[in-house]
Amino acid sequence: MAVKKPVIIIGTGRSGSTLLYEMMAEHPNAAWTSKCCQYFPSRPAVNKLFLNLIDWPLLGSLLKKKVHPREYYQFWDYWHKGFSTVCRDMRVDDVTQSAHRLNAVYEKMLTAKRNRLMLKITGWPRIGFLREIFPDAKFIHILRDGRSVSSSMLSQTWWWGWQGPENWRWGQLTEDQRQLWQQYDKSFIVLAAIEWIILMDSFDKASAGLSPDIYRTIKYEDLCKDVPGVMREITEFCELDWNDQFANRLNRYAIKSANEKWKTELNTKQQDDLQAVLNEYLHRYGYQ
């Protein structure tokens, strides 16, 4: 069974991409990556078996409570070394012969019912790379207020910024970015804001020229306000059926936006610094 029009969710870390992926995985035709991809990266058919099992009555409900859709970068790194830790965005010219095999590998995960592949990738958009492998892919970019993303980064032990920009995965700072960081006495919240800026620039560059039927930006805040409306829009974009089964499953998600947490988690100076550094980009993306 060929992979046709796979749906790839992209976004920065802490943008709400996991939430959206979980919701999209509720669609009865969605084929998604489970922990089987982490434990058995060389055997995609194991994930297919799992996807068949989750559609069994009772057993399926129990399995879905235990196993959730995620990126499982171990799988990506098995088929393309270094995929999860690249220092810049991935392009067409980064696609190797082993990467080209990924299309055929994912074919082995599809079932007769779950025949629409759903993937999630965070960090660099990797659109050029992924379009070379999946020429008819559809991309959903979930965008979140940079102040919320930056603040949330500081609550994560895995955030690479704690090691400084010399040791993170977002490439070297430009001279302007380095001066900006030094201007704020090498503040970590400012460094997190610079990371968001770097990634936003990469998303804009990678998506330039893509038509609306290939690339769609969805705001996290809009999803939280109107789950049925936004999910209907996404379903139509993905060319999936909107049905009662999917709608009922989405009703289980009681979503409350956490976008105001940065105001309570950061002190006044940190808030002011964050606002000043991100001001131009906040206006660009409609965040006042």
C-alpha positions in Angstrom: 0.0 0.0 0.0 1.6 3.3 -1.1 2.0 6.3 1.1 -0.3 8.9 -0.3 -0.6 12.5 0.9 1.0 12.0 4.3 0.2 14.6 6.9 3.3 16.0 8.7 2.8 18.2 11.8 5.7 20.6 12.3 6.5 23.3 14.9 9.0 24.4 17.5 9.3 22.6 20.7 6.6 23.5 23.3 4.3 24.7 20.5 1.4 22.3 21.0 2.5 19.9 18.3 2.1 16.8 20.6 -1.4 17.8 21.5 -2.4 18.2 17.8 -0.7 14.9 16.9 -2.7 13.1 19.5 -5.9 14.6 18.3 -5.2 13.8 14.6 -4.3 10.2 15.6 -7.9 9.9 16.8 -9.0 9.8 13.2 -10.0 6.2 12.2 -7.9 6.4 9.1 -4.8 7.8 10.8 -1.6 5.7 10.8 0.7 7.0 13.4 4.0 6.1 15.1 3.9 4.2 18.4 6.6 3.0 20.8 7.0 0.0 18.5 9.0 2.4 16.3 11.3 3.1 19.2 11.8 -0.5 20.3 11.9 -2.0 16.8 13.1 0.7 14.4 14.2 -1.9 11.8 10.8 -3.6 11.8 8.0 -1.2 10.7 5.6 -4.1 10.4 5.5 -4.3 14.2 3.9 -0.8 14.2 1.4 -2.0 11.6 0.4 -4.9 13.9 -0.1 -2.4 16.7 -2.3 -0.2 14.5 -4.4 -3.2 13.7 -4.8 -4.1 17.3 -5.9 -0.7 18.4 -9.0 -1.1 16.3 -10.1 -4.2 18.2 -13.0 -3.6 20.7 -11.8 -3.3 24.3 -8.2 -4.2 23.6 -7.8 -1.2 21.4 -9.0 1.1 24.2 -6.6 -0.4 26.7 -3.7 -0.1 24.3 -4.4 3.5 23.4 -4.4 4.5 27.1 -0.8 3.0 27.4 0.7 4.1 24.1 0.7 7.6 22.6 1.7 9.0 19.3 5.1 10.7 19.4 8.0 11.4 17.0 10.2 8.5 18.2 13.4 9.9 16.8 15.1 6.6 17.3 13.3 5.4 14.3 14.3 8.4 12.2 17.9 8.1 13.3 18.0 4.4 12.4 17.1 5.2 8.8 19.0 8.5 8.5 21.8 9.0 11.0 21.7 12.3 12.8 18.2 13.3 11.7 17.2 14.3 15.2 20.3 16.4 16.0 21.1 18.4 12.9 22.6 21.9 13.4 20.6 23.5 10.6 17.4 22.9 8.6 17.5 19.8 6.3 17.3 20.4 2.6 16.7 18.4 -0.6 20.5 17.9 -1.0 20.6 16.1 2.4 18.5 13.2 1.2 20.6 10.1 0.8 19.7 6.7 -0.7 18.9 5.4 2.8 16.6 8.3 3.4 14.8 7.7 0.1 13.9 4.2 1.4 11.9 5.9 4.2 8.8 6.1 1.9 8.9 2.3 1.4 9.5 1.8 5.1 6.5 3.8 6.1 4.4 1.9 3.5 4.8 -1.2 5.8 3.0 0.6 8.6 -0.2 1.3 6.7 -3.2 -0.9 7.3 -6.3 -1.4 5.1 -8.2 1.0 7.4 -5.4 3.2 8.7 -4.0 4.2 5.3 -3.2 7.9 5.9 0.3 8.4 7.4 0.5 11.0 10.2 4.0 12.2 11.3 5.2 14.8 13.8 8.6 16.6 13.7 9.6 19.4 16.0 12.5 21.8 15.8 13.8 22.5 12.3 11.0 22.2 9.7 12.9 19.9 7.4 10.3 20.6 4.7 12.8 20.4 1.7 14.1 17.1 3.0 10.7 15.6 3.6 9.1 16.7 0.4 11.9 14.9 -1.5 10.9 11.7 0.2 7.1 12.4 0.3 6.4 14.6 -2.8 2.7 14.9 -2.1 3.0 15.5 1.7 0.8 18.0 3.4 2.4 20.1 6.2 0.6 21.6 9.2 2.7 24.2 11.1 1.4 24.7 14.6 2.4 28.2 15.7 2.4 29.4 19.3 3.1 32.8 20.9 6.9 33.1 21.2 6.7 34.4 24.7 5.0 31.2 25.8 7.4 29.0 23.9 10.4 30.8 25.3 9.2 30.7 28.9 8.2 27.0 28.5 11.7 26.2 27.3 13.2 27.3 30.6 11.1 24.7 32.4 12.6 21.8 30.4 15.8 20.0 31.6 16.4 18.8 28.0 16.6 22.4 26.6 19.9 22.7 24.8 20.2 26.4 25.6 21.4 25.6 29.1 24.7 24.6 27.5 25.0 27.9 25.6 24.7 28.5 21.9 28.2 27.0 21.3 26.8 23.6 22.3 23.2 23.7 21.1 21.6 22.4 17.9 20.6 25.6 16.2 23.8 26.6 14.6 26.1 29.6 15.5 24.5 32.9 16.4 24.9 35.6 13.9 26.9 38.6 15.0 23.7 40.6 15.6 22.2 37.8 17.6 25.4 37.4 19.7 25.5 41.1 20.4 21.9 41.0 21.4 22.5 38.1 23.8 25.5 39.9 25.4 23.4 43.1 25.6 21.1 41.2 28.0 24.0 39.8 30.0 23.6 36.3 28.4 20.1 35.9 29.8 18.7 32.4 29.2 15.2 33.7 28.6 16.7 36.0 25.8 18.6 33.0 24.4 15.3 31.0 24.3 13.7 33.9 22.5 16.5 34.0 20.0 16.0 30.3 19.4 12.3 30.9 18.6 13.4 33.7 16.1 15.9 31.4 14.4 13.3 28.7 14.0 10.6 31.1 12.8 13.0 32.3 10.1 13.6 28.7 9.1 9.9 28.0 8.8 9.3 31.1 6.7 12.2 30.2 4.4 11.3 26.5 4.0 7.7 27.2 3.3 8.2 30.1 0.9 6.3 29.5 -2.3 4.3 26.5 -1.0 0.6 26.6 -2.0 -2.2 26.7 0.7 -3.2 23.1 -0.2 0.3 21.9 0.8 1.2 24.1 3.8 -1.1 25.4 6.5 -0.4 27.3 9.6 -2.6 26.7 12.6 -2.3 28.8 15.8 -2.2 26.9 19.1 -4.4 29.6 20.6 -7.1 29.2 17.9 -7.1 25.4 18.5 -7.7 25.9 22.2 -10.5 28.4 21.6 -12.4 26.3 19.0 -11.4 22.7 18.8 -14.3 21.5 16.5 -13.9 24.5 14.1 -10.1 24.3 13.8 -10.1 20.5 13.6 -12.7 20.6 10.8 -10.5 23.0 9.0 -7.5 20.7 9.4 -9.5 17.7 8.4 -10.6 19.4 5.2 -7.0 20.5 4.5 -5.8 16.9 4.9 -8.6 15.6 2.7 -10.0 13.3 5.4 -13.6 12.6 6.2 -15.2 14.4 9.1 -17.3 11.7 10.8 -19.2 11.2 14.1 -16.6 8.8 15.4 -13.8 11.3 15.0 -15.9 14.2 16.4 -16.9 12.1 19.4 -13.3 11.3 20.2 -12.3 14.9 19.9 -14.9 15.8 22.5 -12.8 14.1 25.1 -10.2 16.8 24.8 -10.8 19.6 27.3 -8.1 22.1 26.2 -7.2 25.2 28.1 -4.6 27.5 26.7 -1.5 27.9 28.9 -0.4 31.0 27.0 -0.5 33.3 30.0 1.8 31.2 32.2 4.9 33.2 31.0 3.5 36.2 32.9 3.5 34.3 36.2 6.6 32.2 35.6 8.9 35.1 34.7 9.8 38.1 36.8 9.1 41.7 35.6 12.5 42.2 34.1 12.5 38.9 32.3 9.0 39.7 30.9 10.2 43.1 29.7 13.4 41.6 28.1 11.4 38.9 26.4 8.8 41.4 25.0 11.6 43.7 23.7 13.5 41.0 22.0 10.5 39.4 20.3 8.5 42.6 19.6 9.0 42.6 15.8 8.3 38.9 15.4 5.2 39.1 17.7 3.7 41.7 15.5 4.7 39.8 12.4 2.7 36.7 13.5 -0.2 38.6 15.0 0.7 38.5 18.7 0.1 41.9 20.3 
